[in-house]
Amino acid sequence: MLKNVAAVVLDGVNPFELGVVCEVFGTDRSDDGLPVYDFAVASAEGPRLTSRSGFALHVEHGLERLESADLITVPACAGYETRDFPPELLEALRSAVGRGARVLSVCSGVFVLAAAGLLDGRRCTVHWHHAEELARAYPRLTVEPDVLYVDEDPVITSAGTAAGIDACLHIVRKEQGTEVANKIARRMVVPPHRDGGQAQYIERPLPASKCDTVGEVLVWMERHLDEEVTVEQLAERAHMSPRTFARRFQQETGTTPYRWILRQRVLLAQRLLEATDETVDAIAGRAGFGTAAALRHQFLRAVGTTPNAYRRTFQGPEAAA
């Protein structure tokens, strides 16, 4: 059971990435019936550090704090791509994994895990800006630069900035269930679940175009989510061949037409579950799933919970009744 969490930092820590793990694991939400974690920040370089934004931090704990942690998070820090790390920090991380703890990197914190040898033979991710550098420096790991996070339990790595939130909530969901993770997300006003395999960014954005035919098709697709369409029909609307349209669509959105429509349908279902009292059958029709069974199947895969459970979480128990 996840109870004890530590964030380990070095001089020059990124405030946002540190703030992410502090917000998820260091905030007391017991008034909502949510678990309270034994959370602390630990320093590998003494009690006084500076942040990347220039303000000072006073850190009470040293590396001994990692010895009892169930989860150790490593936020991003200035210069992690090129600097050497204290040997005692690397050994503390190896020892923690050896006794069964999990470790999580946020953005460039992955360089610390790589230096400790914890990613050898494993898949991992990082902010796309650092992907090539990470792969070049540590050839024994496999970098997946176009995903939000990678779970190679007990080592979890996440991409830049907000992807750290997704990875933290993923760990909560894995350890304590969807309802707890969703309630924390609700308090943080962030999406309850973004799948780790979702694209970080548009890998090869198209140059600006006055016509923007793919963009026009996206608008049309969003307005007709309740209709069944084929790639051929969409390509005709964009005045392209199906093959060219599929390639352009992938380049511009980072996904396929089918996956894009499916994701938009799930998002629409989420909004309707939160904001209306319509039945699941009615929402399935409006969102383009056809049947409640199809909605439940796709909703569970995308969000990690059922439509009724989602409604109970975000609208209250009486709504589902």
C-alpha positions as CSV (number, residue, x, y, z in Angstrom):
1,M,0.0,0.0,0.0
2,L,1.3,3.4,-0.9
3,K,1.8,5.5,2.2
4,N,5.3,6.9,2.4
5,V,6.5,9.2,-0.4
6,A,9.6,11.3,-0.8
7,A,10.8,13.7,-3.4
8,V,14.6,13.9,-3.7
9,V,16.1,17.2,-5.1
10,L,19.4,18.7,-6.0
11,D,20.4,22.3,-6.4
12,G,18.6,24.0,-9.3
13,V,15.4,21.9,-9.0
14,N,12.5,22.9,-11.3
15,P,9.7,24.4,-9.1
16,F,6.9,23.1,-11.3
17,E,8.0,19.5,-11.4
18,L,8.7,19.5,-7.6
19,G,5.3,21.2,-7.1
20,V,3.5,18.4,-9.1
21,V,4.6,15.7,-6.6
22,C,4.0,18.0,-3.6
23,E,0.5,18.7,-4.9
24,V,-0.5,15.1,-5.5
25,F,1.2,13.5,-2.5
26,G,1.9,16.3,-0.1
27,T,-1.5,17.9,0.2
28,D,-3.9,16.9,3.0
29,R,-7.3,16.1,1.5
30,S,-8.6,14.1,4.4
31,D,-11.7,16.4,4.4
32,D,-12.7,14.6,1.2
33,G,-12.0,11.2,2.7
34,L,-8.8,10.8,0.6
35,P,-5.7,9.2,1.9
36,V,-3.0,11.3,3.6
37,Y,0.5,10.4,2.6
38,D,3.6,10.6,4.8
39,F,5.4,13.0,2.4
40,A,8.7,14.8,2.6
41,V,11.3,16.5,0.4
42,A,14.9,15.2,0.8
43,S,18.1,16.8,-0.4
44,A,21.2,15.1,-1.7
45,E,23.2,18.3,-1.4
46,G,22.6,19.8,2.1
47,P,19.7,21.7,3.6
48,R,19.9,24.9,1.5
49,L,19.2,24.7,-2.2
50,T,18.2,27.1,-4.9
51,S,15.4,26.5,-7.4
52,R,15.8,27.0,-11.1
53,S,13.7,30.1,-10.8
54,G,16.1,31.6,-8.3
55,F,14.4,31.3,-4.9
56,A,15.9,29.4,-2.1
57,L,14.7,26.2,-0.5
58,H,15.4,24.9,3.0
59,V,15.1,21.2,3.0
60,E,15.0,19.4,6.4
61,H,15.7,15.9,5.3
62,G,18.7,14.2,3.8
63,L,19.0,10.9,1.9
64,E,18.2,8.9,5.0
65,R,14.6,9.9,4.3
66,L,14.6,7.7,1.3
67,E,15.1,4.5,3.4
68,S,11.5,4.3,4.5
69,A,9.8,5.6,1.3
70,D,7.4,3.4,-0.7
71,L,7.7,5.8,-3.6
72,I,10.7,8.1,-4.4
73,T,10.1,10.8,-6.9
74,V,12.9,12.6,-8.8
75,P,11.7,16.0,-10.2
76,A,13.5,17.7,-13.1
77,C,16.4,20.0,-12.3
78,A,18.7,22.4,-14.2
79,G,21.6,20.7,-15.9
80,Y,20.6,17.1,-15.2
81,E,21.4,16.2,-18.8
82,T,25.1,17.0,-18.3
83,R,26.0,16.9,-14.6
84,D,27.4,14.2,-12.4
85,F,25.2,13.0,-9.5
86,P,26.3,12.3,-5.9
87,P,27.2,8.6,-5.7
88,E,25.3,8.3,-2.4
89,L,22.1,9.4,-4.2
90,L,22.5,6.8,-6.9
91,E,23.2,4.1,-4.3
92,A,20.2,5.2,-2.3
93,L,17.9,4.8,-5.3
94,R,19.3,1.4,-6.2
95,S,18.9,0.3,-2.6
96,A,15.3,1.5,-2.5
97,V,14.4,-0.4,-5.7
98,G,16.2,-3.4,-4.3
99,R,14.0,-3.5,-1.2
100,G,10.8,-3.1,-3.2
101,A,10.2,0.7,-3.5
102,R,9.0,2.4,-6.6
103,V,10.8,5.3,-8.2
104,L,9.3,8.0,-10.5
105,S,11.1,10.6,-12.6
106,V,9.5,13.7,-13.8
107,C,11.0,15.1,-17.0
108,S,14.8,15.3,-16.8
109,G,14.8,13.5,-13.5
110,V,15.1,10.4,-15.7
111,F,18.8,11.1,-16.1
112,V,19.3,10.4,-12.4
113,L,17.5,7.0,-12.7
114,A,19.6,6.2,-15.8
115,A,22.8,7.1,-14.1
116,A,21.9,4.8,-11.2
117,G,21.5,2.0,-13.8
118,L,17.8,1.5,-13.0
119,L,16.7,1.9,-16.6
120,D,19.1,-0.6,-18.2
121,G,17.0,-2.9,-20.4
122,R,13.9,-0.9,-19.7
123,R,11.6,1.4,-21.7
124,C,11.4,5.0,-20.5
125,T,10.3,8.5,-21.6
126,V,11.4,12.1,-21.1
127,H,10.4,15.5,-22.5
128,W,10.9,15.2,-26.2
129,H,13.6,17.9,-26.1
130,H,15.9,15.6,-24.2
131,A,15.0,12.3,-25.9
132,E,18.0,12.1,-28.3
133,E,20.4,13.2,-25.6
134,L,19.2,10.5,-23.2
135,A,19.3,7.8,-25.8
136,R,22.8,8.8,-26.8
137,A,24.2,9.0,-23.2
138,Y,22.5,5.7,-22.1
139,P,22.3,3.2,-25.0
140,R,21.2,0.3,-22.8
141,L,17.7,1.8,-22.3
142,T,14.9,2.3,-24.8
143,V,13.6,5.9,-25.1
144,E,10.0,6.4,-26.2
145,P,9.9,10.1,-26.9
146,D,6.3,10.5,-27.9
147,V,4.4,9.3,-24.9
148,L,3.3,10.9,-21.6
149,Y,4.7,8.3,-19.2
150,V,6.0,4.7,-19.2
151,D,5.4,2.3,-16.4
152,E,8.1,-0.4,-16.1
153,D,7.3,-1.2,-12.6
154,P,9.0,-0.5,-10.2
155,V,10.5,2.3,-12.4
156,I,8.1,4.9,-13.8
157,T,9.2,7.7,-16.1
158,S,7.2,10.7,-17.3
159,A,7.6,13.4,-19.9
160,G,7.8,17.1,-19.3
161,T,5.7,19.4,-16.9
162,A,2.1,18.3,-16.8
163,A,2.9,14.7,-17.8
164,G,4.2,14.3,-14.3
165,I,0.7,14.9,-13.0
166,D,-0.5,12.0,-15.2
167,A,2.2,9.7,-14.0
168,C,1.5,10.5,-10.3
169,L,-2.2,9.9,-10.8
170,H,-1.4,6.7,-12.6
171,I,0.5,5.5,-9.6
172,V,-2.4,6.5,-7.2
173,R,-4.9,4.7,-9.5
174,K,-2.7,1.6,-9.6
175,E,-2.2,1.5,-5.8
176,Q,-5.5,2.9,-4.4
177,G,-8.0,2.7,-7.2
178,T,-9.7,4.8,-9.8
179,E,-12.0,6.6,-7.4
180,V,-9.2,8.0,-5.2
181,A,-7.2,9.1,-8.3
182,N,-10.3,10.7,-9.8
183,K,-11.1,12.6,-6.7
184,I,-7.6,13.9,-6.4
185,A,-7.8,15.0,-10.1
186,R,-11.0,16.7,-9.4
187,R,-9.5,18.7,-6.6
188,M,-6.6,19.6,-8.8
189,V,-8.9,20.5,-11.7
190,V,-7.0,18.3,-14.1
191,P,-8.2,15.4,-16.4
192,P,-8.9,12.3,-14.3
193,H,-6.9,10.1,-16.7
194,R,-4.7,10.6,-19.7
195,D,-3.3,7.3,-21.0
196,G,0.4,7.0,-20.9
197,G,0.6,6.2,-24.6
198,Q,-1.0,9.5,-25.5
199,A,1.2,11.7,-27.7
200,Q,3.3,14.3,-26.0
201,Y,3.2,16.7,-28.9
202,I,2.8,17.1,-32.6
203,E,5.9,15.4,-33.9
204,R,5.9,16.9,-37.4
205,P,3.5,19.9,-37.5
206,L,2.3,21.0,-40.8
207,P,3.2,24.5,-42.0
208,A,0.5,27.1,-41.6
209,S,-1.9,26.9,-44.5
210,K,-4.6,29.3,-45.5
211,C,-6.8,26.4,-46.5
212,D,-6.2,24.3,-43.4
213,T,-8.3,21.5,-44.9
214,V,-7.5,19.0,-42.2
215,G,-8.5,21.6,-39.6
216,E,-11.8,22.1,-41.3
217,V,-12.4,18.4,-41.2
218,L,-11.6,18.2,-37.5
219,V,-14.2,20.8,-36.8
220,W,-16.8,18.9,-38.9
221,M,-15.9,15.6,-37.2
222,E,-16.3,17.2,-33.7
223,R,-19.8,18.4,-34.7
224,H,-20.8,15.0,-36.0
225,L,-19.5,12.6,-33.4
226,D,-22.8,10.8,-33.4
227,E,-22.4,9.8,-37.1
228,E,-20.4,6.8,-38.5
229,V,-17.8,8.0,-40.9
230,T,-15.0,6.3,-42.9
231,V,-11.5,7.6,-43.7
232,E,-12.6,7.6,-47.4
233,Q,-15.5,10.0,-46.5
234,L,-13.3,12.2,-44.5
235,A,-10.7,12.2,-47.2
236,E,-13.3,13.2,-49.8
237,R,-14.4,16.1,-47.6
238,A,-10.7,17.2,-47.3
239,H,-10.3,16.8,-51.1
240,M,-7.4,14.3,-50.6
241,S,-6.8,10.7,-51.4
242,P,-7.5,8.4,-48.4
243,R,-3.8,7.6,-48.1
244,T,-2.7,11.3,-48.2
245,F,-5.4,12.3,-45.7
246,A,-4.5,9.5,-43.3
247,R,-0.8,10.6,-43.4
248,R,-1.7,14.3,-43.0
249,F,-4.0,13.6,-40.2
250,Q,-1.4,11.6,-38.3
251,Q,1.2,14.4,-38.8
252,E,-1.2,17.2,-37.6
253,T,-2.9,15.5,-34.7
254,G,-0.4,12.8,-33.6
255,T,-3.0,10.1,-33.9
256,T,-5.3,8.3,-36.4
257,P,-8.8,9.5,-37.4
258,Y,-10.3,6.5,-35.6
259,R,-8.5,7.2,-32.4
260,W,-9.2,10.9,-32.6
261,I,-12.9,10.3,-33.0
262,L,-12.9,7.8,-30.2
263,R,-11.2,10.1,-27.9
264,Q,-13.6,13.0,-28.7
265,R,-16.6,10.7,-28.1
266,V,-15.2,9.7,-24.7
267,L,-14.7,13.4,-23.8
268,L,-18.2,14.2,-24.9
269,A,-19.5,11.4,-22.8
270,Q,-17.6,12.6,-19.8
271,R,-19.0,16.1,-20.2
272,L,-22.6,14.7,-20.5
273,L,-22.1,12.5,-17.4
274,E,-20.9,15.4,-15.4
275,A,-23.4,18.1,-16.6
276,T,-26.6,16.2,-17.3
277,D,-28.9,13.6,-15.9
278,E,-29.4,11.8,-19.2
279,T,-29.3,8.0,-19.0
280,V,-26.2,6.1,-20.1
281,D,-28.1,4.8,-23.1
282,A,-29.0,8.4,-24.2
283,I,-25.4,9.6,-23.7
284,A,-24.2,6.6,-25.8
285,G,-26.4,7.7,-28.6
286,R,-25.4,11.4,-28.5
287,A,-21.7,10.5,-28.2
288,G,-21.7,8.2,-31.2
289,F,-21.2,4.9,-29.4
290,G,-24.7,3.5,-30.3
291,T,-25.2,1.3,-27.3
292,A,-24.6,1.6,-23.6
293,A,-22.5,-1.6,-23.8
294,A,-20.2,0.0,-26.4
295,L,-19.9,3.2,-24.3
296,R,-19.0,1.2,-21.2
297,H,-16.4,-0.8,-23.0
298,Q,-14.6,2.2,-24.6
299,F,-15.1,4.4,-21.5
300,L,-13.4,1.8,-19.2
301,R,-10.5,1.5,-21.6
302,A,-10.0,5.2,-21.9
303,V,-10.8,6.5,-18.5
304,G,-10.2,3.5,-16.3
305,T,-13.7,3.4,-14.8
306,T,-17.3,2.9,-15.8
307,P,-19.7,5.7,-16.8
308,N,-21.8,5.3,-13.7
309,A,-18.7,5.2,-11.4
310,Y,-17.4,8.3,-13.2
311,R,-20.8,10.1,-12.7
312,R,-20.9,9.2,-9.0
313,T,-17.4,10.6,-8.6
314,F,-18.0,13.9,-10.4
315,Q,-21.7,14.5,-9.9
316,G,-22.5,12.7,-6.6
317,P,-24.0,9.4,-5.7
318,E,-27.6,10.6,-6.2
319,A,-26.9,11.3,-9.9
320,A,-26.1,7.7,-10.7
321,A,-29.3,6.6,-8.9
